[in-house]
Amino acid sequence: MTRSRHGDRSGRVVILTALEVEYAAVRTHLRGLRPVVHPSGTIFEVGTAAGSSQQVVLAVTGEGNQNSAVLTERAAALFDPAYLLLVGVAGALHDDLDLGDVIVATRVYAYHGGDESGDGFAARPRAWEAPYHLEQWARQVSRTRRWRGQSPSAAGRPAVRFRPAAAGEVVVAAADAPTKALIRRHYGDAAIVEMEGAGVARASYLNNALPALVIRGVSDRADPGKLALDRAGSQAAAAANAAAFAIDLVRKVPDVSPYSGRWQLDR
């Protein structure tokens, strides 16, 4: 099937999560769910976002950029979505971020690319910018703040930040981790570190530039306190905030192509 760059995709939205706790957080906002099985065995659930008629496809990828890339490809081929969201948790790299804050990734870095020689490590940056129209609608959602009422973990009035994300293949849980130093040296504006965004961004780009946006809740500080915070429920709380924000975004984004010149102004 041939698709134009900006047009004839379906009105469906795909939401991918890496962890079951993230999946459960998104699933609470969906109604009328039914399973759809991909020929390769992946089970997707299809329903509608609560409070709207927007059809949403949900799947869990498992950890890592390779898994997220494969599931992005399968979702794009099977459902031909209007856009895709990666929703979940991440570790904070900047001190001004609080636990529970929601980060909308304005750029995703694949930080493991590089060249190592006798002169040391030289980064070979690969990055993908957030789709402008999705970022703009995310900013609008952040201004209304209605999403906070949809999250049981938003009592602390978490902030929404628009910052880059760094995505690799390592769980960063040490204050002096070499990976953390690498990110700070070469990708200093990255506010969070995670493990799936680069796979989603790359696979989406290769699927006729399918718009994809990464939305993460801060669940730890990428330091030795991560395990204790996870055990205390920090992942579930951060995932709940990211899910509530993502679903409110789904309700807001117009049904029509942003390039068609026709907008639904009543949302």
C-alpha positions in Angstrom: 0.0 0.0 0.0 1.3 3.5 -0.9 0.6 6.4 1.4 1.1 10.0 0.8 3.4 11.8 3.2 0.8 13.9 5.0 -2.6 12.6 4.1 -4.6 9.4 4.0 -3.7 7.7 7.3 -6.5 6.4 9.4 -7.8 8.4 12.4 -6.4 5.8 14.9 -3.7 6.6 17.4 -1.2 4.1 18.6 0.2 4.2 22.1 3.2 2.1 23.0 4.6 1.4 26.4 7.6 -0.6 27.5 6.5 -1.8 30.9 3.3 -3.4 32.2 3.0 -0.7 34.8 3.0 1.9 32.0 0.5 -0.2 30.0 -1.9 -0.4 32.9 -1.7 3.3 33.5 -2.8 4.0 29.9 -5.3 1.2 29.8 -7.3 2.8 32.7 -8.2 5.6 30.3 -9.5 3.4 27.5 -13.0 2.0 27.0 -14.5 -0.9 25.0 -11.2 -2.7 24.6 -10.9 -5.7 22.3 -7.8 -7.7 21.3 -6.3 -7.6 17.8 -3.6 -10.1 17.0 -0.8 -9.3 14.6 0.2 -12.1 12.2 3.5 -12.3 14.0 1.8 -12.8 17.4 1.8 -9.4 19.0 -1.5 -8.8 20.8 -2.8 -5.2 20.5 -5.8 -3.8 22.3 -8.1 -1.4 20.5 -10.6 0.9 22.3 -11.6 4.5 22.6 -10.2 7.2 24.8 -12.5 7.9 27.7 -14.6 11.0 27.1 -14.1 11.0 23.3 -14.7 8.9 20.3 -11.0 8.7 19.4 -9.9 5.2 18.6 -6.7 4.2 20.4 -4.4 1.1 19.8 -2.4 0.0 22.8 0.6 -2.4 23.0 3.5 -3.2 25.3 6.9 -3.5 23.6 9.2 -4.7 26.4 12.4 -2.9 27.2 14.8 -1.6 24.6 15.0 0.3 21.4 15.1 -2.8 19.2 11.8 -4.0 20.7 10.1 -0.6 20.4 11.3 -0.3 16.8 9.8 -3.7 15.8 6.5 -2.9 17.5 6.3 0.5 15.9 6.8 -1.2 12.5 4.0 -3.7 13.2 1.6 -1.1 14.6 2.2 1.1 11.6 1.7 -1.7 9.1 -1.4 -3.1 10.8 -3.3 0.0 11.8 -1.9 2.8 9.6 -2.2 5.3 12.5 -2.5 9.1 12.3 0.3 9.3 14.8 2.0 7.4 17.6 2.8 8.1 21.2 5.4 6.4 23.4 4.2 6.7 27.0 6.0 5.7 30.1 8.7 6.6 32.7 12.2 7.8 32.7 15.1 8.9 34.9 15.9 12.6 35.4 19.3 14.0 34.4 18.6 17.6 35.5 18.2 18.7 39.1 15.3 21.0 38.3 13.0 18.1 37.6 10.8 16.6 40.3 9.5 13.1 40.6 6.2 12.9 38.8 7.0 15.7 36.3 5.9 15.0 32.7 8.6 15.4 30.0 7.5 15.8 26.4 10.6 15.0 24.3 11.3 17.8 21.9 14.1 15.8 20.5 15.3 12.1 20.9 19.0 11.3 20.9 20.3 7.9 20.2 23.3 8.4 22.4 25.1 5.1 21.9 26.3 6.0 18.4 30.0 7.0 18.1 33.6 6.2 17.3 36.1 5.0 19.9 39.8 5.3 19.1 43.1 6.1 20.8 41.9 9.7 21.1 38.8 8.7 23.1 35.1 8.6 22.3 33.7 10.8 19.6 29.9 11.0 19.4 28.2 10.5 16.1 24.9 12.1 17.0 21.6 10.8 15.6 18.5 12.7 16.7 14.9 13.1 15.7 12.9 16.2 16.4 9.4 16.0 17.8 6.7 16.5 15.1 5.9 20.2 15.3 2.1 19.9 15.3 2.1 17.3 18.0 4.5 19.4 20.1 2.2 22.4 19.7 -0.9 20.5 20.8 1.1 19.1 23.8 2.0 22.6 24.8 -1.7 23.5 24.6 -2.6 20.6 26.8 0.0 21.6 29.3 -1.5 25.1 29.5 -5.0 23.9 30.3 -3.8 21.5 33.0 -7.0 19.5 32.8 -5.0 16.3 32.6 -4.0 16.6 36.3 -7.6 15.8 37.3 -7.3 12.5 35.4 -4.3 11.3 37.3 -4.4 9.9 40.8 -0.8 10.9 41.2 -1.0 14.5 40.2 -1.9 16.0 43.6 1.6 17.4 43.9 0.9 19.6 40.8 3.6 18.1 38.6 5.1 20.3 35.9 5.2 19.6 32.2 8.6 20.2 30.7 9.5 20.3 27.0 13.1 18.9 26.8 15.2 16.5 24.8 15.5 12.8 25.8 18.4 10.5 25.5 17.6 6.9 24.6 20.1 4.0 24.8 20.3 0.4 25.9 21.4 0.8 29.5 19.5 1.2 32.8 21.3 4.1 34.4 21.2 3.8 38.2 24.5 5.2 39.4 25.4 8.8 40.2 28.9 8.4 38.6 27.9 6.0 35.8 30.1 6.3 32.7 26.9 6.3 30.6 25.6 9.3 32.5 28.9 11.1 32.0 28.8 10.4 28.3 25.3 11.8 28.0 26.2 14.9 29.9 29.3 15.5 27.8 27.8 15.0 24.4 24.0 15.5 24.9 24.0 18.0 27.8 20.5 19.3 27.0 18.9 15.9 27.5 16.7 16.1 30.5 15.8 12.4 30.8 17.4 9.0 30.0 15.3 6.1 28.8 15.5 3.0 26.6 12.8 3.0 23.8 12.5 6.5 22.3 15.2 6.1 19.7 13.7 2.9 18.4 10.3 4.4 18.0 11.6 7.6 16.5 13.7 5.7 13.9 11.0 3.3 12.9 8.4 6.0 12.7 10.7 8.1 10.4 11.1 5.0 8.1 7.3 4.6 8.0 6.6 7.6 5.7 7.6 9.9 8.5 4.8 8.7 10.8 4.5 11.4 13.5 5.7 10.1 16.9 6.0 11.8 20.2 7.7 10.6 23.4 5.9 11.4 26.7 7.6 10.3 30.0 6.9 10.7 33.7 10.0 11.2 35.9 10.2 8.1 38.2 13.8 8.4 39.5 17.0 10.4 39.2 19.1 7.8 37.4 21.1 7.2 40.5 21.4 4.5 43.3 18.0 5.6 44.7 16.2 4.2 41.7 15.5 0.7 43.1 14.1 2.1 46.4 11.9 4.5 44.5 10.6 1.8 42.2 9.7 -0.3 45.2 7.9 2.6 46.8 5.6 3.0 43.7 7.4 5.8 42.0 7.1 4.1 38.6 3.3 3.7 38.9 2.8 7.3 40.0 5.0 8.7 37.1 3.3 6.4 34.6 -0.1 7.6 35.8 0.9 11.2 35.1 2.3 10.5 31.7 -0.7 8.4 30.7 -3.2 11.1 31.9 -1.3 13.8 29.9 -1.1 11.5 26.8 -4.8 10.7 26.8 -5.7 14.4 27.2 -3.5 15.1 24.2 -5.3 12.4 22.2 -8.6 14.1 23.0 -7.2 17.4 21.7 -5.4 16.7 18.5 -7.6 17.3 15.5 -8.9 14.4 13.5 -7.8 15.8 10.2 -4.3 16.1 8.8 -2.5 19.2 10.1 -1.5 20.0 6.6 -4.9 20.1 5.1 -5.8 23.6 6.2 -9.0 22.3 8.0 -8.9 22.4 11.8 -11.5 21.5 14.4 -11.5 24.7 16.5 -14.1 23.5 19.0 -11.7 21.3 21.0 
